[in-house]
């Protein structure tokens, strides 16, 4: 039995959408007077007016040309058909975050196509290359991820036997670039001084104080906060890796922020933007792009997490403890990825001087 499509909120455009018969349909902007769009256990909460528009769409007879083929190898297959079925599979078999990541990249690619019903047989690697080349603000890691998301849908179709061969299997992707950016306390304070709204300042300060991941900031709800233990506790089914509890330990400043937000948002994410909506990863990126014009430097929340790690290491905290505070199962990731001691020239010089002095008795 075919799976009934479900409406979802496209945060970057502020509209409700649904994938139906190989096409993305807009159901309208979020109506006023209803709770902000949010996800509960991976499912969106469309308000009644949006559901009415959704059922109206479902009641319309599909056009013959838009009917989804029972087999992806059927003649006349178009690119959106592959993406729709792949995303339906992701929704069932992958985490909400993976589904959202895939959907956002795929929709961005579809938006770039001049022919919205491009036949699969006509899809070529240059379509994908032209798409990523048009994104002047994308770095190598973002570009690599975008290409991977689009390729993955056709690789999935090929593996399941729906397609003989993926038409975009061979595209050269930029090599992944290690994130080397860390902020000093002075640089972070300068960044914070350029942010006028409290909503984004809360996010920045919380990440600076706790080293929380981007997805964790977006996920945290009131029930995750354990006031008696002054920490955030995220259960395994919501945490990265799905195996262990993620405990985010709070400094006094981080706890002050959380205690202020929890009463304001007893349900849904406690970190929200100025419109009262849950943050989207792209929202953060847009904010940093705007700050880039003022600061001359493009930052990211990931850099603040790296900075948290670096500060603790320079303060003499051992790798195992730092790893635990950052949510890693061991210290390997801290040593290989998050440590930026090669950039801490003054610290290394001071440590060398101290060790030399102590060695002389």
Phi and psi in degrees as a GROMACS rama.xvg file:
@    title "Ramachandran Plot"
@    xaxis  label "Phi"
@    yaxis  label "Psi"
@TYPE xy
-65.6196  144.793  UNK-2
-84.4837  131.465  UNK-3
-68.0326  128.147  UNK-4
-65.5282  154.601  UNK-5
-123.939  138.272  UNK-6
-65.5802  147.922  UNK-7
-141.793  155.762  UNK-8
-96.749  122.652  UNK-9
-90.0004  94.557  UNK-10
-59.39  -42.1308  UNK-11
-65.6459  -19.5569  UNK-12
-115.098  -7.60313  UNK-13
69.0307  31.0823  UNK-14
-130.82  154.975  UNK-15
-88.4003  137.696  UNK-16
-134.86  168.108  UNK-17
-154.345  140.159  UNK-18
-87.3424  122.133  UNK-19
-147.554  123.62  UNK-20
54.7487  42.9744  UNK-21
77.9701  8.16482  UNK-22
-133.351  144.828  UNK-23
-88.5875  125.045  UNK-24
-109.26  137.389  UNK-25
-90.3341  127.385  UNK-26
-95.2242  -8.59525  UNK-27
124.754  165.138  UNK-28
-71.0332  160.108  UNK-29
-67.2425  122.96  UNK-30
-69.7279  149.676  UNK-31
-72.3322  151.62  UNK-32
89.2225  1.38464  UNK-33
-116.736  154.316  UNK-34
-54.3108  147.729  UNK-35
-59.957  147.374  UNK-36
-59.3779  136.17  UNK-37
-156.89  165.634  UNK-38
-108.966  136.399  UNK-39
-121.978  113.674  UNK-40
53.1032  42.3195  UNK-41
83.3562  2.42744  UNK-42
-116.839  136.743  UNK-43
-80.0314  162.381  UNK-44
-116.263  66.5587  UNK-45
-61.704  135.213  UNK-46
-73.0811  165.803  UNK-47
-52.2873  -43.583  UNK-48
-61.2939  -35.4663  UNK-49
-71.326  -39.7005  UNK-50
-64.7006  -33.9607  UNK-51
-65.169  -43.5882  UNK-52
-64.8116  -35.2818  UNK-53
-65.1323  -47.0733  UNK-54
-67.8155  -30.9206  UNK-55
-63.5399  -41.8336  UNK-56
-63.4196  -42.9584  UNK-57
-63.8267  -31.6966  UNK-58
-75.111  -15.3616  UNK-59
-77.6478  133.924  UNK-60
-65.8886  134.018  UNK-61
-68.7066  145.998  UNK-62
-70.9512  147.086  UNK-63
-58.2103  -37.5703  UNK-64
-73.3278  -16.4296  UNK-65
-99.9314  -1.46378  UNK-66
-65.9183  128.44  UNK-67
-70.5834  127.123  UNK-68
-66.5841  148.528  UNK-69
-70.5207  -21.6774  UNK-70
-130.933  136.276  UNK-71
-68.6062  -11.8351  UNK-72
-87.0993  -0.266678  UNK-73
-65.2019  152.989  UNK-74
-67.0251  147.984  UNK-75
82.0928  12.3488  UNK-76
-61.9601  135.175  UNK-77
-112.593  159.97  UNK-78
-56.1629  -45.9162  UNK-79
-58.9248  -27.0251  UNK-80
-62.1579  -44.0687  UNK-81
-63.5439  -45.4151  UNK-82
-63.7119  -40.3382  UNK-83
-62.6246  -46.8378  UNK-84
-68.5622  -35.5607  UNK-85
-64.9081  -43.9423  UNK-86
-66.6243  -34.583  UNK-87
-63.0511  -38.8942  UNK-88
-67.2114  -42.3103  UNK-89
-59.6535  -41.298  UNK-90
-60.245  -33.5193  UNK-91
-87.2066  -31.8127  UNK-92
-117.822  -2.61121  UNK-93
-128.141  165.985  UNK-94
-68.8121  155.818  UNK-95
-54.748  -37.6104  UNK-96
-66.1627  -41.2503  UNK-97
-64.9585  -41.2578  UNK-98
-61.5537  -45.8139  UNK-99
-64.1557  -43.1547  UNK-100
-60.214  -46.635  UNK-101
-64.8513  -46.0004  UNK-102
-61.7282  -42.6833  UNK-103
-63.8505  -43.8835  UNK-104
-67.1174  -42.8202  UNK-105
-63.1927  -43.8443  UNK-106
-65.0425  -37.2381  UNK-107
-61.6326  -40.7043  UNK-108
-66.5122  -44.9058  UNK-109
-60.4686  -37.71  UNK-110
-62.7965  -26.3233  UNK-111
-81.4832  -15.8619  UNK-112
-77.9457  131.725  UNK-113
-68.176  -38.8289  UNK-114
-98.5951  104.853  UNK-115
-71.3528  -12.5778  UNK-116
-119.237  41.9501  UNK-117
-60.3757  125.391  UNK-118
-63.5928  145.444  UNK-119
-59.195  -37.0571  UNK-120
-62.4767  -22.3129  UNK-121
-95.9037  -7.27399  UNK-122
-72.5452  129.077  UNK-123
-128.085  159.884  UNK-124
-55.7911  -30.4511  UNK-125
-66.4306  -24.1083  UNK-126
-62.2474  -42.9053  UNK-127
-71.4306  -41.0404  UNK-128
-64.4415  -42.066  UNK-129
-63.6603  -35.9838  UNK-130
-61.662  -52.723  UNK-131
-71.1619  -30.3778  UNK-132
-67.368  -24.4605  UNK-133
-78.5938  -8.77322  UNK-134
-96.9535  88.8281  UNK-135
-65.9849  -25.571  UNK-136
-90.9343  -3.80215  UNK-137
-80.9631  132.175  UNK-138
-85.2196  176.891  UNK-139
-62.1659  -36.5445  UNK-140
-69.7566  -42.0196  UNK-141
-66.4648  -42.1849  UNK-142
-61.4321  -44.1904  UNK-143
-60.8462  -44.1889  UNK-144
-64.5919  -39.6871  UNK-145
-62.9692  -45.7239  UNK-146
-62.6336  -43.069  UNK-147
-60.0533  -42.6236  UNK-148
-61.6695  -41.7812  UNK-149
-72.3582  -43.3248  UNK-150
-61.2526  -37.9632  UNK-151
-60.3629  -34.9764  UNK-152
-62.8096  -42.1163  UNK-153
-78.0691  -30.6705  UNK-154
-64.7239  -41.0056  UNK-155
-60.3052  -45.336  UNK-156
-63.9829  -36.6528  UNK-157
-69.0191  -43.0332  UNK-158
-63.3643  -34.2475  UNK-159
-82.4537  -3.19453  UNK-160
87.5863  8.25126  UNK-161
-76.5652  -33.0481  UNK-162
-119.881  146.24  UNK-163
-69.2631  -39.9186  UNK-164
-157.137  140.508  UNK-165
-68.3987  129.89  UNK-166
-75.6892  -9.53704  UNK-167
-125.696  30.1472  UNK-168
-67.1519  -33.3043  UNK-169
-109.272  86.7897  UNK-170
-128.08  129.54  UNK-171
-73.3832  124.248  UNK-172
-107.43  146.612  UNK-173
-64.3541  146.288  UNK-174
-65.8938  143.308  UNK-175
-62.8472  139.361  UNK-176
-110.964  126.237  UNK-177
-65.4397  135.319  UNK-178
-78.5468  110.994  UNK-179
-100.996  -3.18798  UNK-180
-77.1138  126.508  UNK-181
-133.41  150.93  UNK-182
-110.951  138.608  UNK-183
-77.6063  169.074  UNK-184
-60.4716  -39.6295  UNK-185
-64.7706  -41.0334  UNK-186
-66.354  -38.5054  UNK-187
-66.6961  -41.7651  UNK-188
-63.4695  -35.4835  UNK-189
-65.9593  -42.6049  UNK-190
-60.6601  -47.206  UNK-191
-62.2028  -34.5344  UNK-192
-67.7794  -19.1004  UNK-193
-89.1898  -5.80913  UNK-194
-99.3157  119.144  UNK-195
-91.6586  -33.1189  UNK-196
-86.2501  140.787  UNK-197
-67.0268  -29.471  UNK-198
-61.0858  -46.2681  UNK-199
-76.8395  -33.2434  UNK-200
-60.6681  -38.9133  UNK-201
-59.8623  -43.4242  UNK-202
-62.7684  -48.214  UNK-203
-61.7457  -46.9713  UNK-204
-66.8643  -39.3069  UNK-205
-61.9473  -45.0276  UNK-206
-65.0304  -40.102  UNK-207
-63.6161  -39.4752  UNK-208
-79.3926  -28.5414  UNK-209
-116.684  -19.8991  UNK-210
71.9154  22.6717  UNK-211
-65.994  150.1  UNK-212
-72.5671  159.122  UNK-213
-59.1219  -47.56  UNK-214
-66.0809  -26.5383  UNK-215
-71.4963  -39.3044  UNK-216
-61.6526  -40.4982  UNK-217
-71.1747  -25.6128  UNK-218
-87.029  -34.1588  UNK-219
-56.0541  127.551  UNK-220
-120.721  172.071  UNK-221
-57.1679  -39.6243  UNK-222
-70.8013  -14.4405  UNK-223
-74.9388  -22.2271  UNK-224
-80.7423  121.314  UNK-225
-106.331  94.2701  UNK-226
-61.4394  -34.611  UNK-227
-70.7346  -19.147  UNK-228
-114.055  0.543032  UNK-229
52.5713  51.2071  UNK-230
-157.206  165.601  UNK-231
-101.716  131.631  UNK-232
-122.357  114.998  UNK-233
-107.561  122.313  UNK-234
-66.6541  158.195  UNK-235
-53.8859  -38.8555  UNK-236
-68.3944  -12.0568  UNK-237
-111.164  -13.8312  UNK-238
-84.8588  160.779  UNK-239
-62.8554  132.756  UNK-240
90.572  -21.6012  UNK-241
60.4363  22.093  UNK-242
-117.193  -32.6674  UNK-243
-130.933  155.812  UNK-244
-64.4485  139.499  UNK-245
-104.204  117.563  UNK-246
-108.457  121.105  UNK-247
-103.676  111.738  UNK-248
-81.7543  137.179  UNK-249
-105.167  131.389  UNK-250
-76.7311  173.362  UNK-251
-58.1299  -42.4008  UNK-252
-67.6043  -42.6614  UNK-253
-63.5936  -40.3954  UNK-254
-67.4647  -36.0095  UNK-255
-60.3266  -42.0083  UNK-256
-64.376  -47.0449  UNK-257
-63.8662  -44.1553  UNK-258
-63.1422  -29.3128  UNK-259
-75.9575  -34.9582  UNK-260
-83.4181  -33.1075  UNK-261
-56.192  -46.3711  UNK-262
-65.8202  -28.4421  UNK-263
-72.3252  -33.8488  UNK-264
-130.892  76.6563  UNK-265
-66.2795  -19.5397  UNK-266
-129.086  144.581  UNK-267
81.2527  -177.817  UNK-268
-61.3034  140.038  UNK-269
-86.0334  -23.9927  UNK-270
-92.2014  117.758  UNK-271
-136.129  158.919  UNK-272
-82.8748  -175.51  UNK-273
-64.8251  -21.0173  UNK-274
-87.3971  -1.33245  UNK-275
84.2775  9.81932  UNK-276
-97.8946  153.018  UNK-277
-61.7658  144.411  UNK-278
-68.4993  142.732  UNK-279
-107.087  149.271  UNK-280
-55.9967  -35.4919  UNK-281
-68.6738  -30.6297  UNK-282
-59.8539  -45.0794  UNK-283
-59.4766  -45.7885  UNK-284
-60.4355  -41.4326  UNK-285
-64.281  -39.4473  UNK-286
-63.2401  -41.5465  UNK-287
-68.857  -31.8286  UNK-288
-64.3014  -41.0329  UNK-289
-67.1747  -38.1337  UNK-290
-68.0636  -26.6501  UNK-291
-56.7846  -37.067  UNK-292
-65.7246  -30.9953  UNK-293
-86.4015  -37.7953  UNK-294
-94.8359  -23.7391  UNK-295
79.3553  4.33954  UNK-296
-133.864  136.487  UNK-297
-96.4547  112.322  UNK-298
-99.1488  177.923  UNK-299
-154.111  157.941  UNK-300
-62.1003  -30.4847  UNK-301
-61.6714  -36.7538  UNK-302
-65.0694  -34.0009  UNK-303
-69.0442  -36.8374  UNK-304
-63.6  -43.3277  UNK-305
-61.8315  -38.2603  UNK-306
-66.1622  -37.1169  UNK-307
-58.4893  -46.8309  UNK-308
-61.3284  -45.7555  UNK-309
-63.4315  -41.9884  UNK-310
-60.5116  -42.1415  UNK-311
-68.0247  -40.1443  UNK-312
-65.0209  -41.6761  UNK-313
-68.7934  -23.9137  UNK-314
-81.8351  -2.1417  UNK-315
95.3704  7.15818  UNK-316
-72.7451  135.21  UNK-317
-71.3752  158.233  UNK-318
-59.3589  -38.1373  UNK-319
-64.8979  -42.1449  UNK-320
-67.6044  -41.9604  UNK-321
-60.9578  -42.1729  UNK-322
-60.9964  -42.7852  UNK-323
-63.7312  -41.3402  UNK-324
-66.0738  -29.1326  UNK-325
-90.8455  -4.72614  UNK-326
91.1705  18.3137  UNK-327
-94.5711  151.118  UNK-328
-77.2946  -21.9703  UNK-329
-150.995  -179.775  UNK-330
-88.9199  1.19224  UNK-331
-61.5334  -46.4099  UNK-332
-63.0942  -38.6016  UNK-333
-62.9564  -42.6229  UNK-334
-70.4094  -40.0805  UNK-335
-90.067  -27.8218  UNK-336
-119.937  -45.3037  UNK-337
-90.62  -21.7522  UNK-338
-76.189  130.601  UNK-339
-123.44  42.8139  UNK-340
-62.3431  -25.6615  UNK-341
-67.3412  -18.8786  UNK-342
-90.9892  -17.4488  UNK-343
-86.6416  66.6383  UNK-344
-61.1142  -45.8101  UNK-345
-65.0718  -40.3347  UNK-346
-64.4042  -44.9488  UNK-347
-64.3797  -39.5915  UNK-348
-63.4678  -42.9914  UNK-349
-64.4652  -39.4516  UNK-350
-66.4657  -40.0217  UNK-351
-63.137  -44.4909  UNK-352
-61.2101  -45.1287  UNK-353
-62.9849  -44.7286  UNK-354
-65.6872  -38.6438  UNK-355
-65.7663  -41.8688  UNK-356
-65.1475  -44.8849  UNK-357
-65.4718  -32.3592  UNK-358
-70.3848  -21.4159  UNK-359
-86.3209  -0.514504  UNK-360
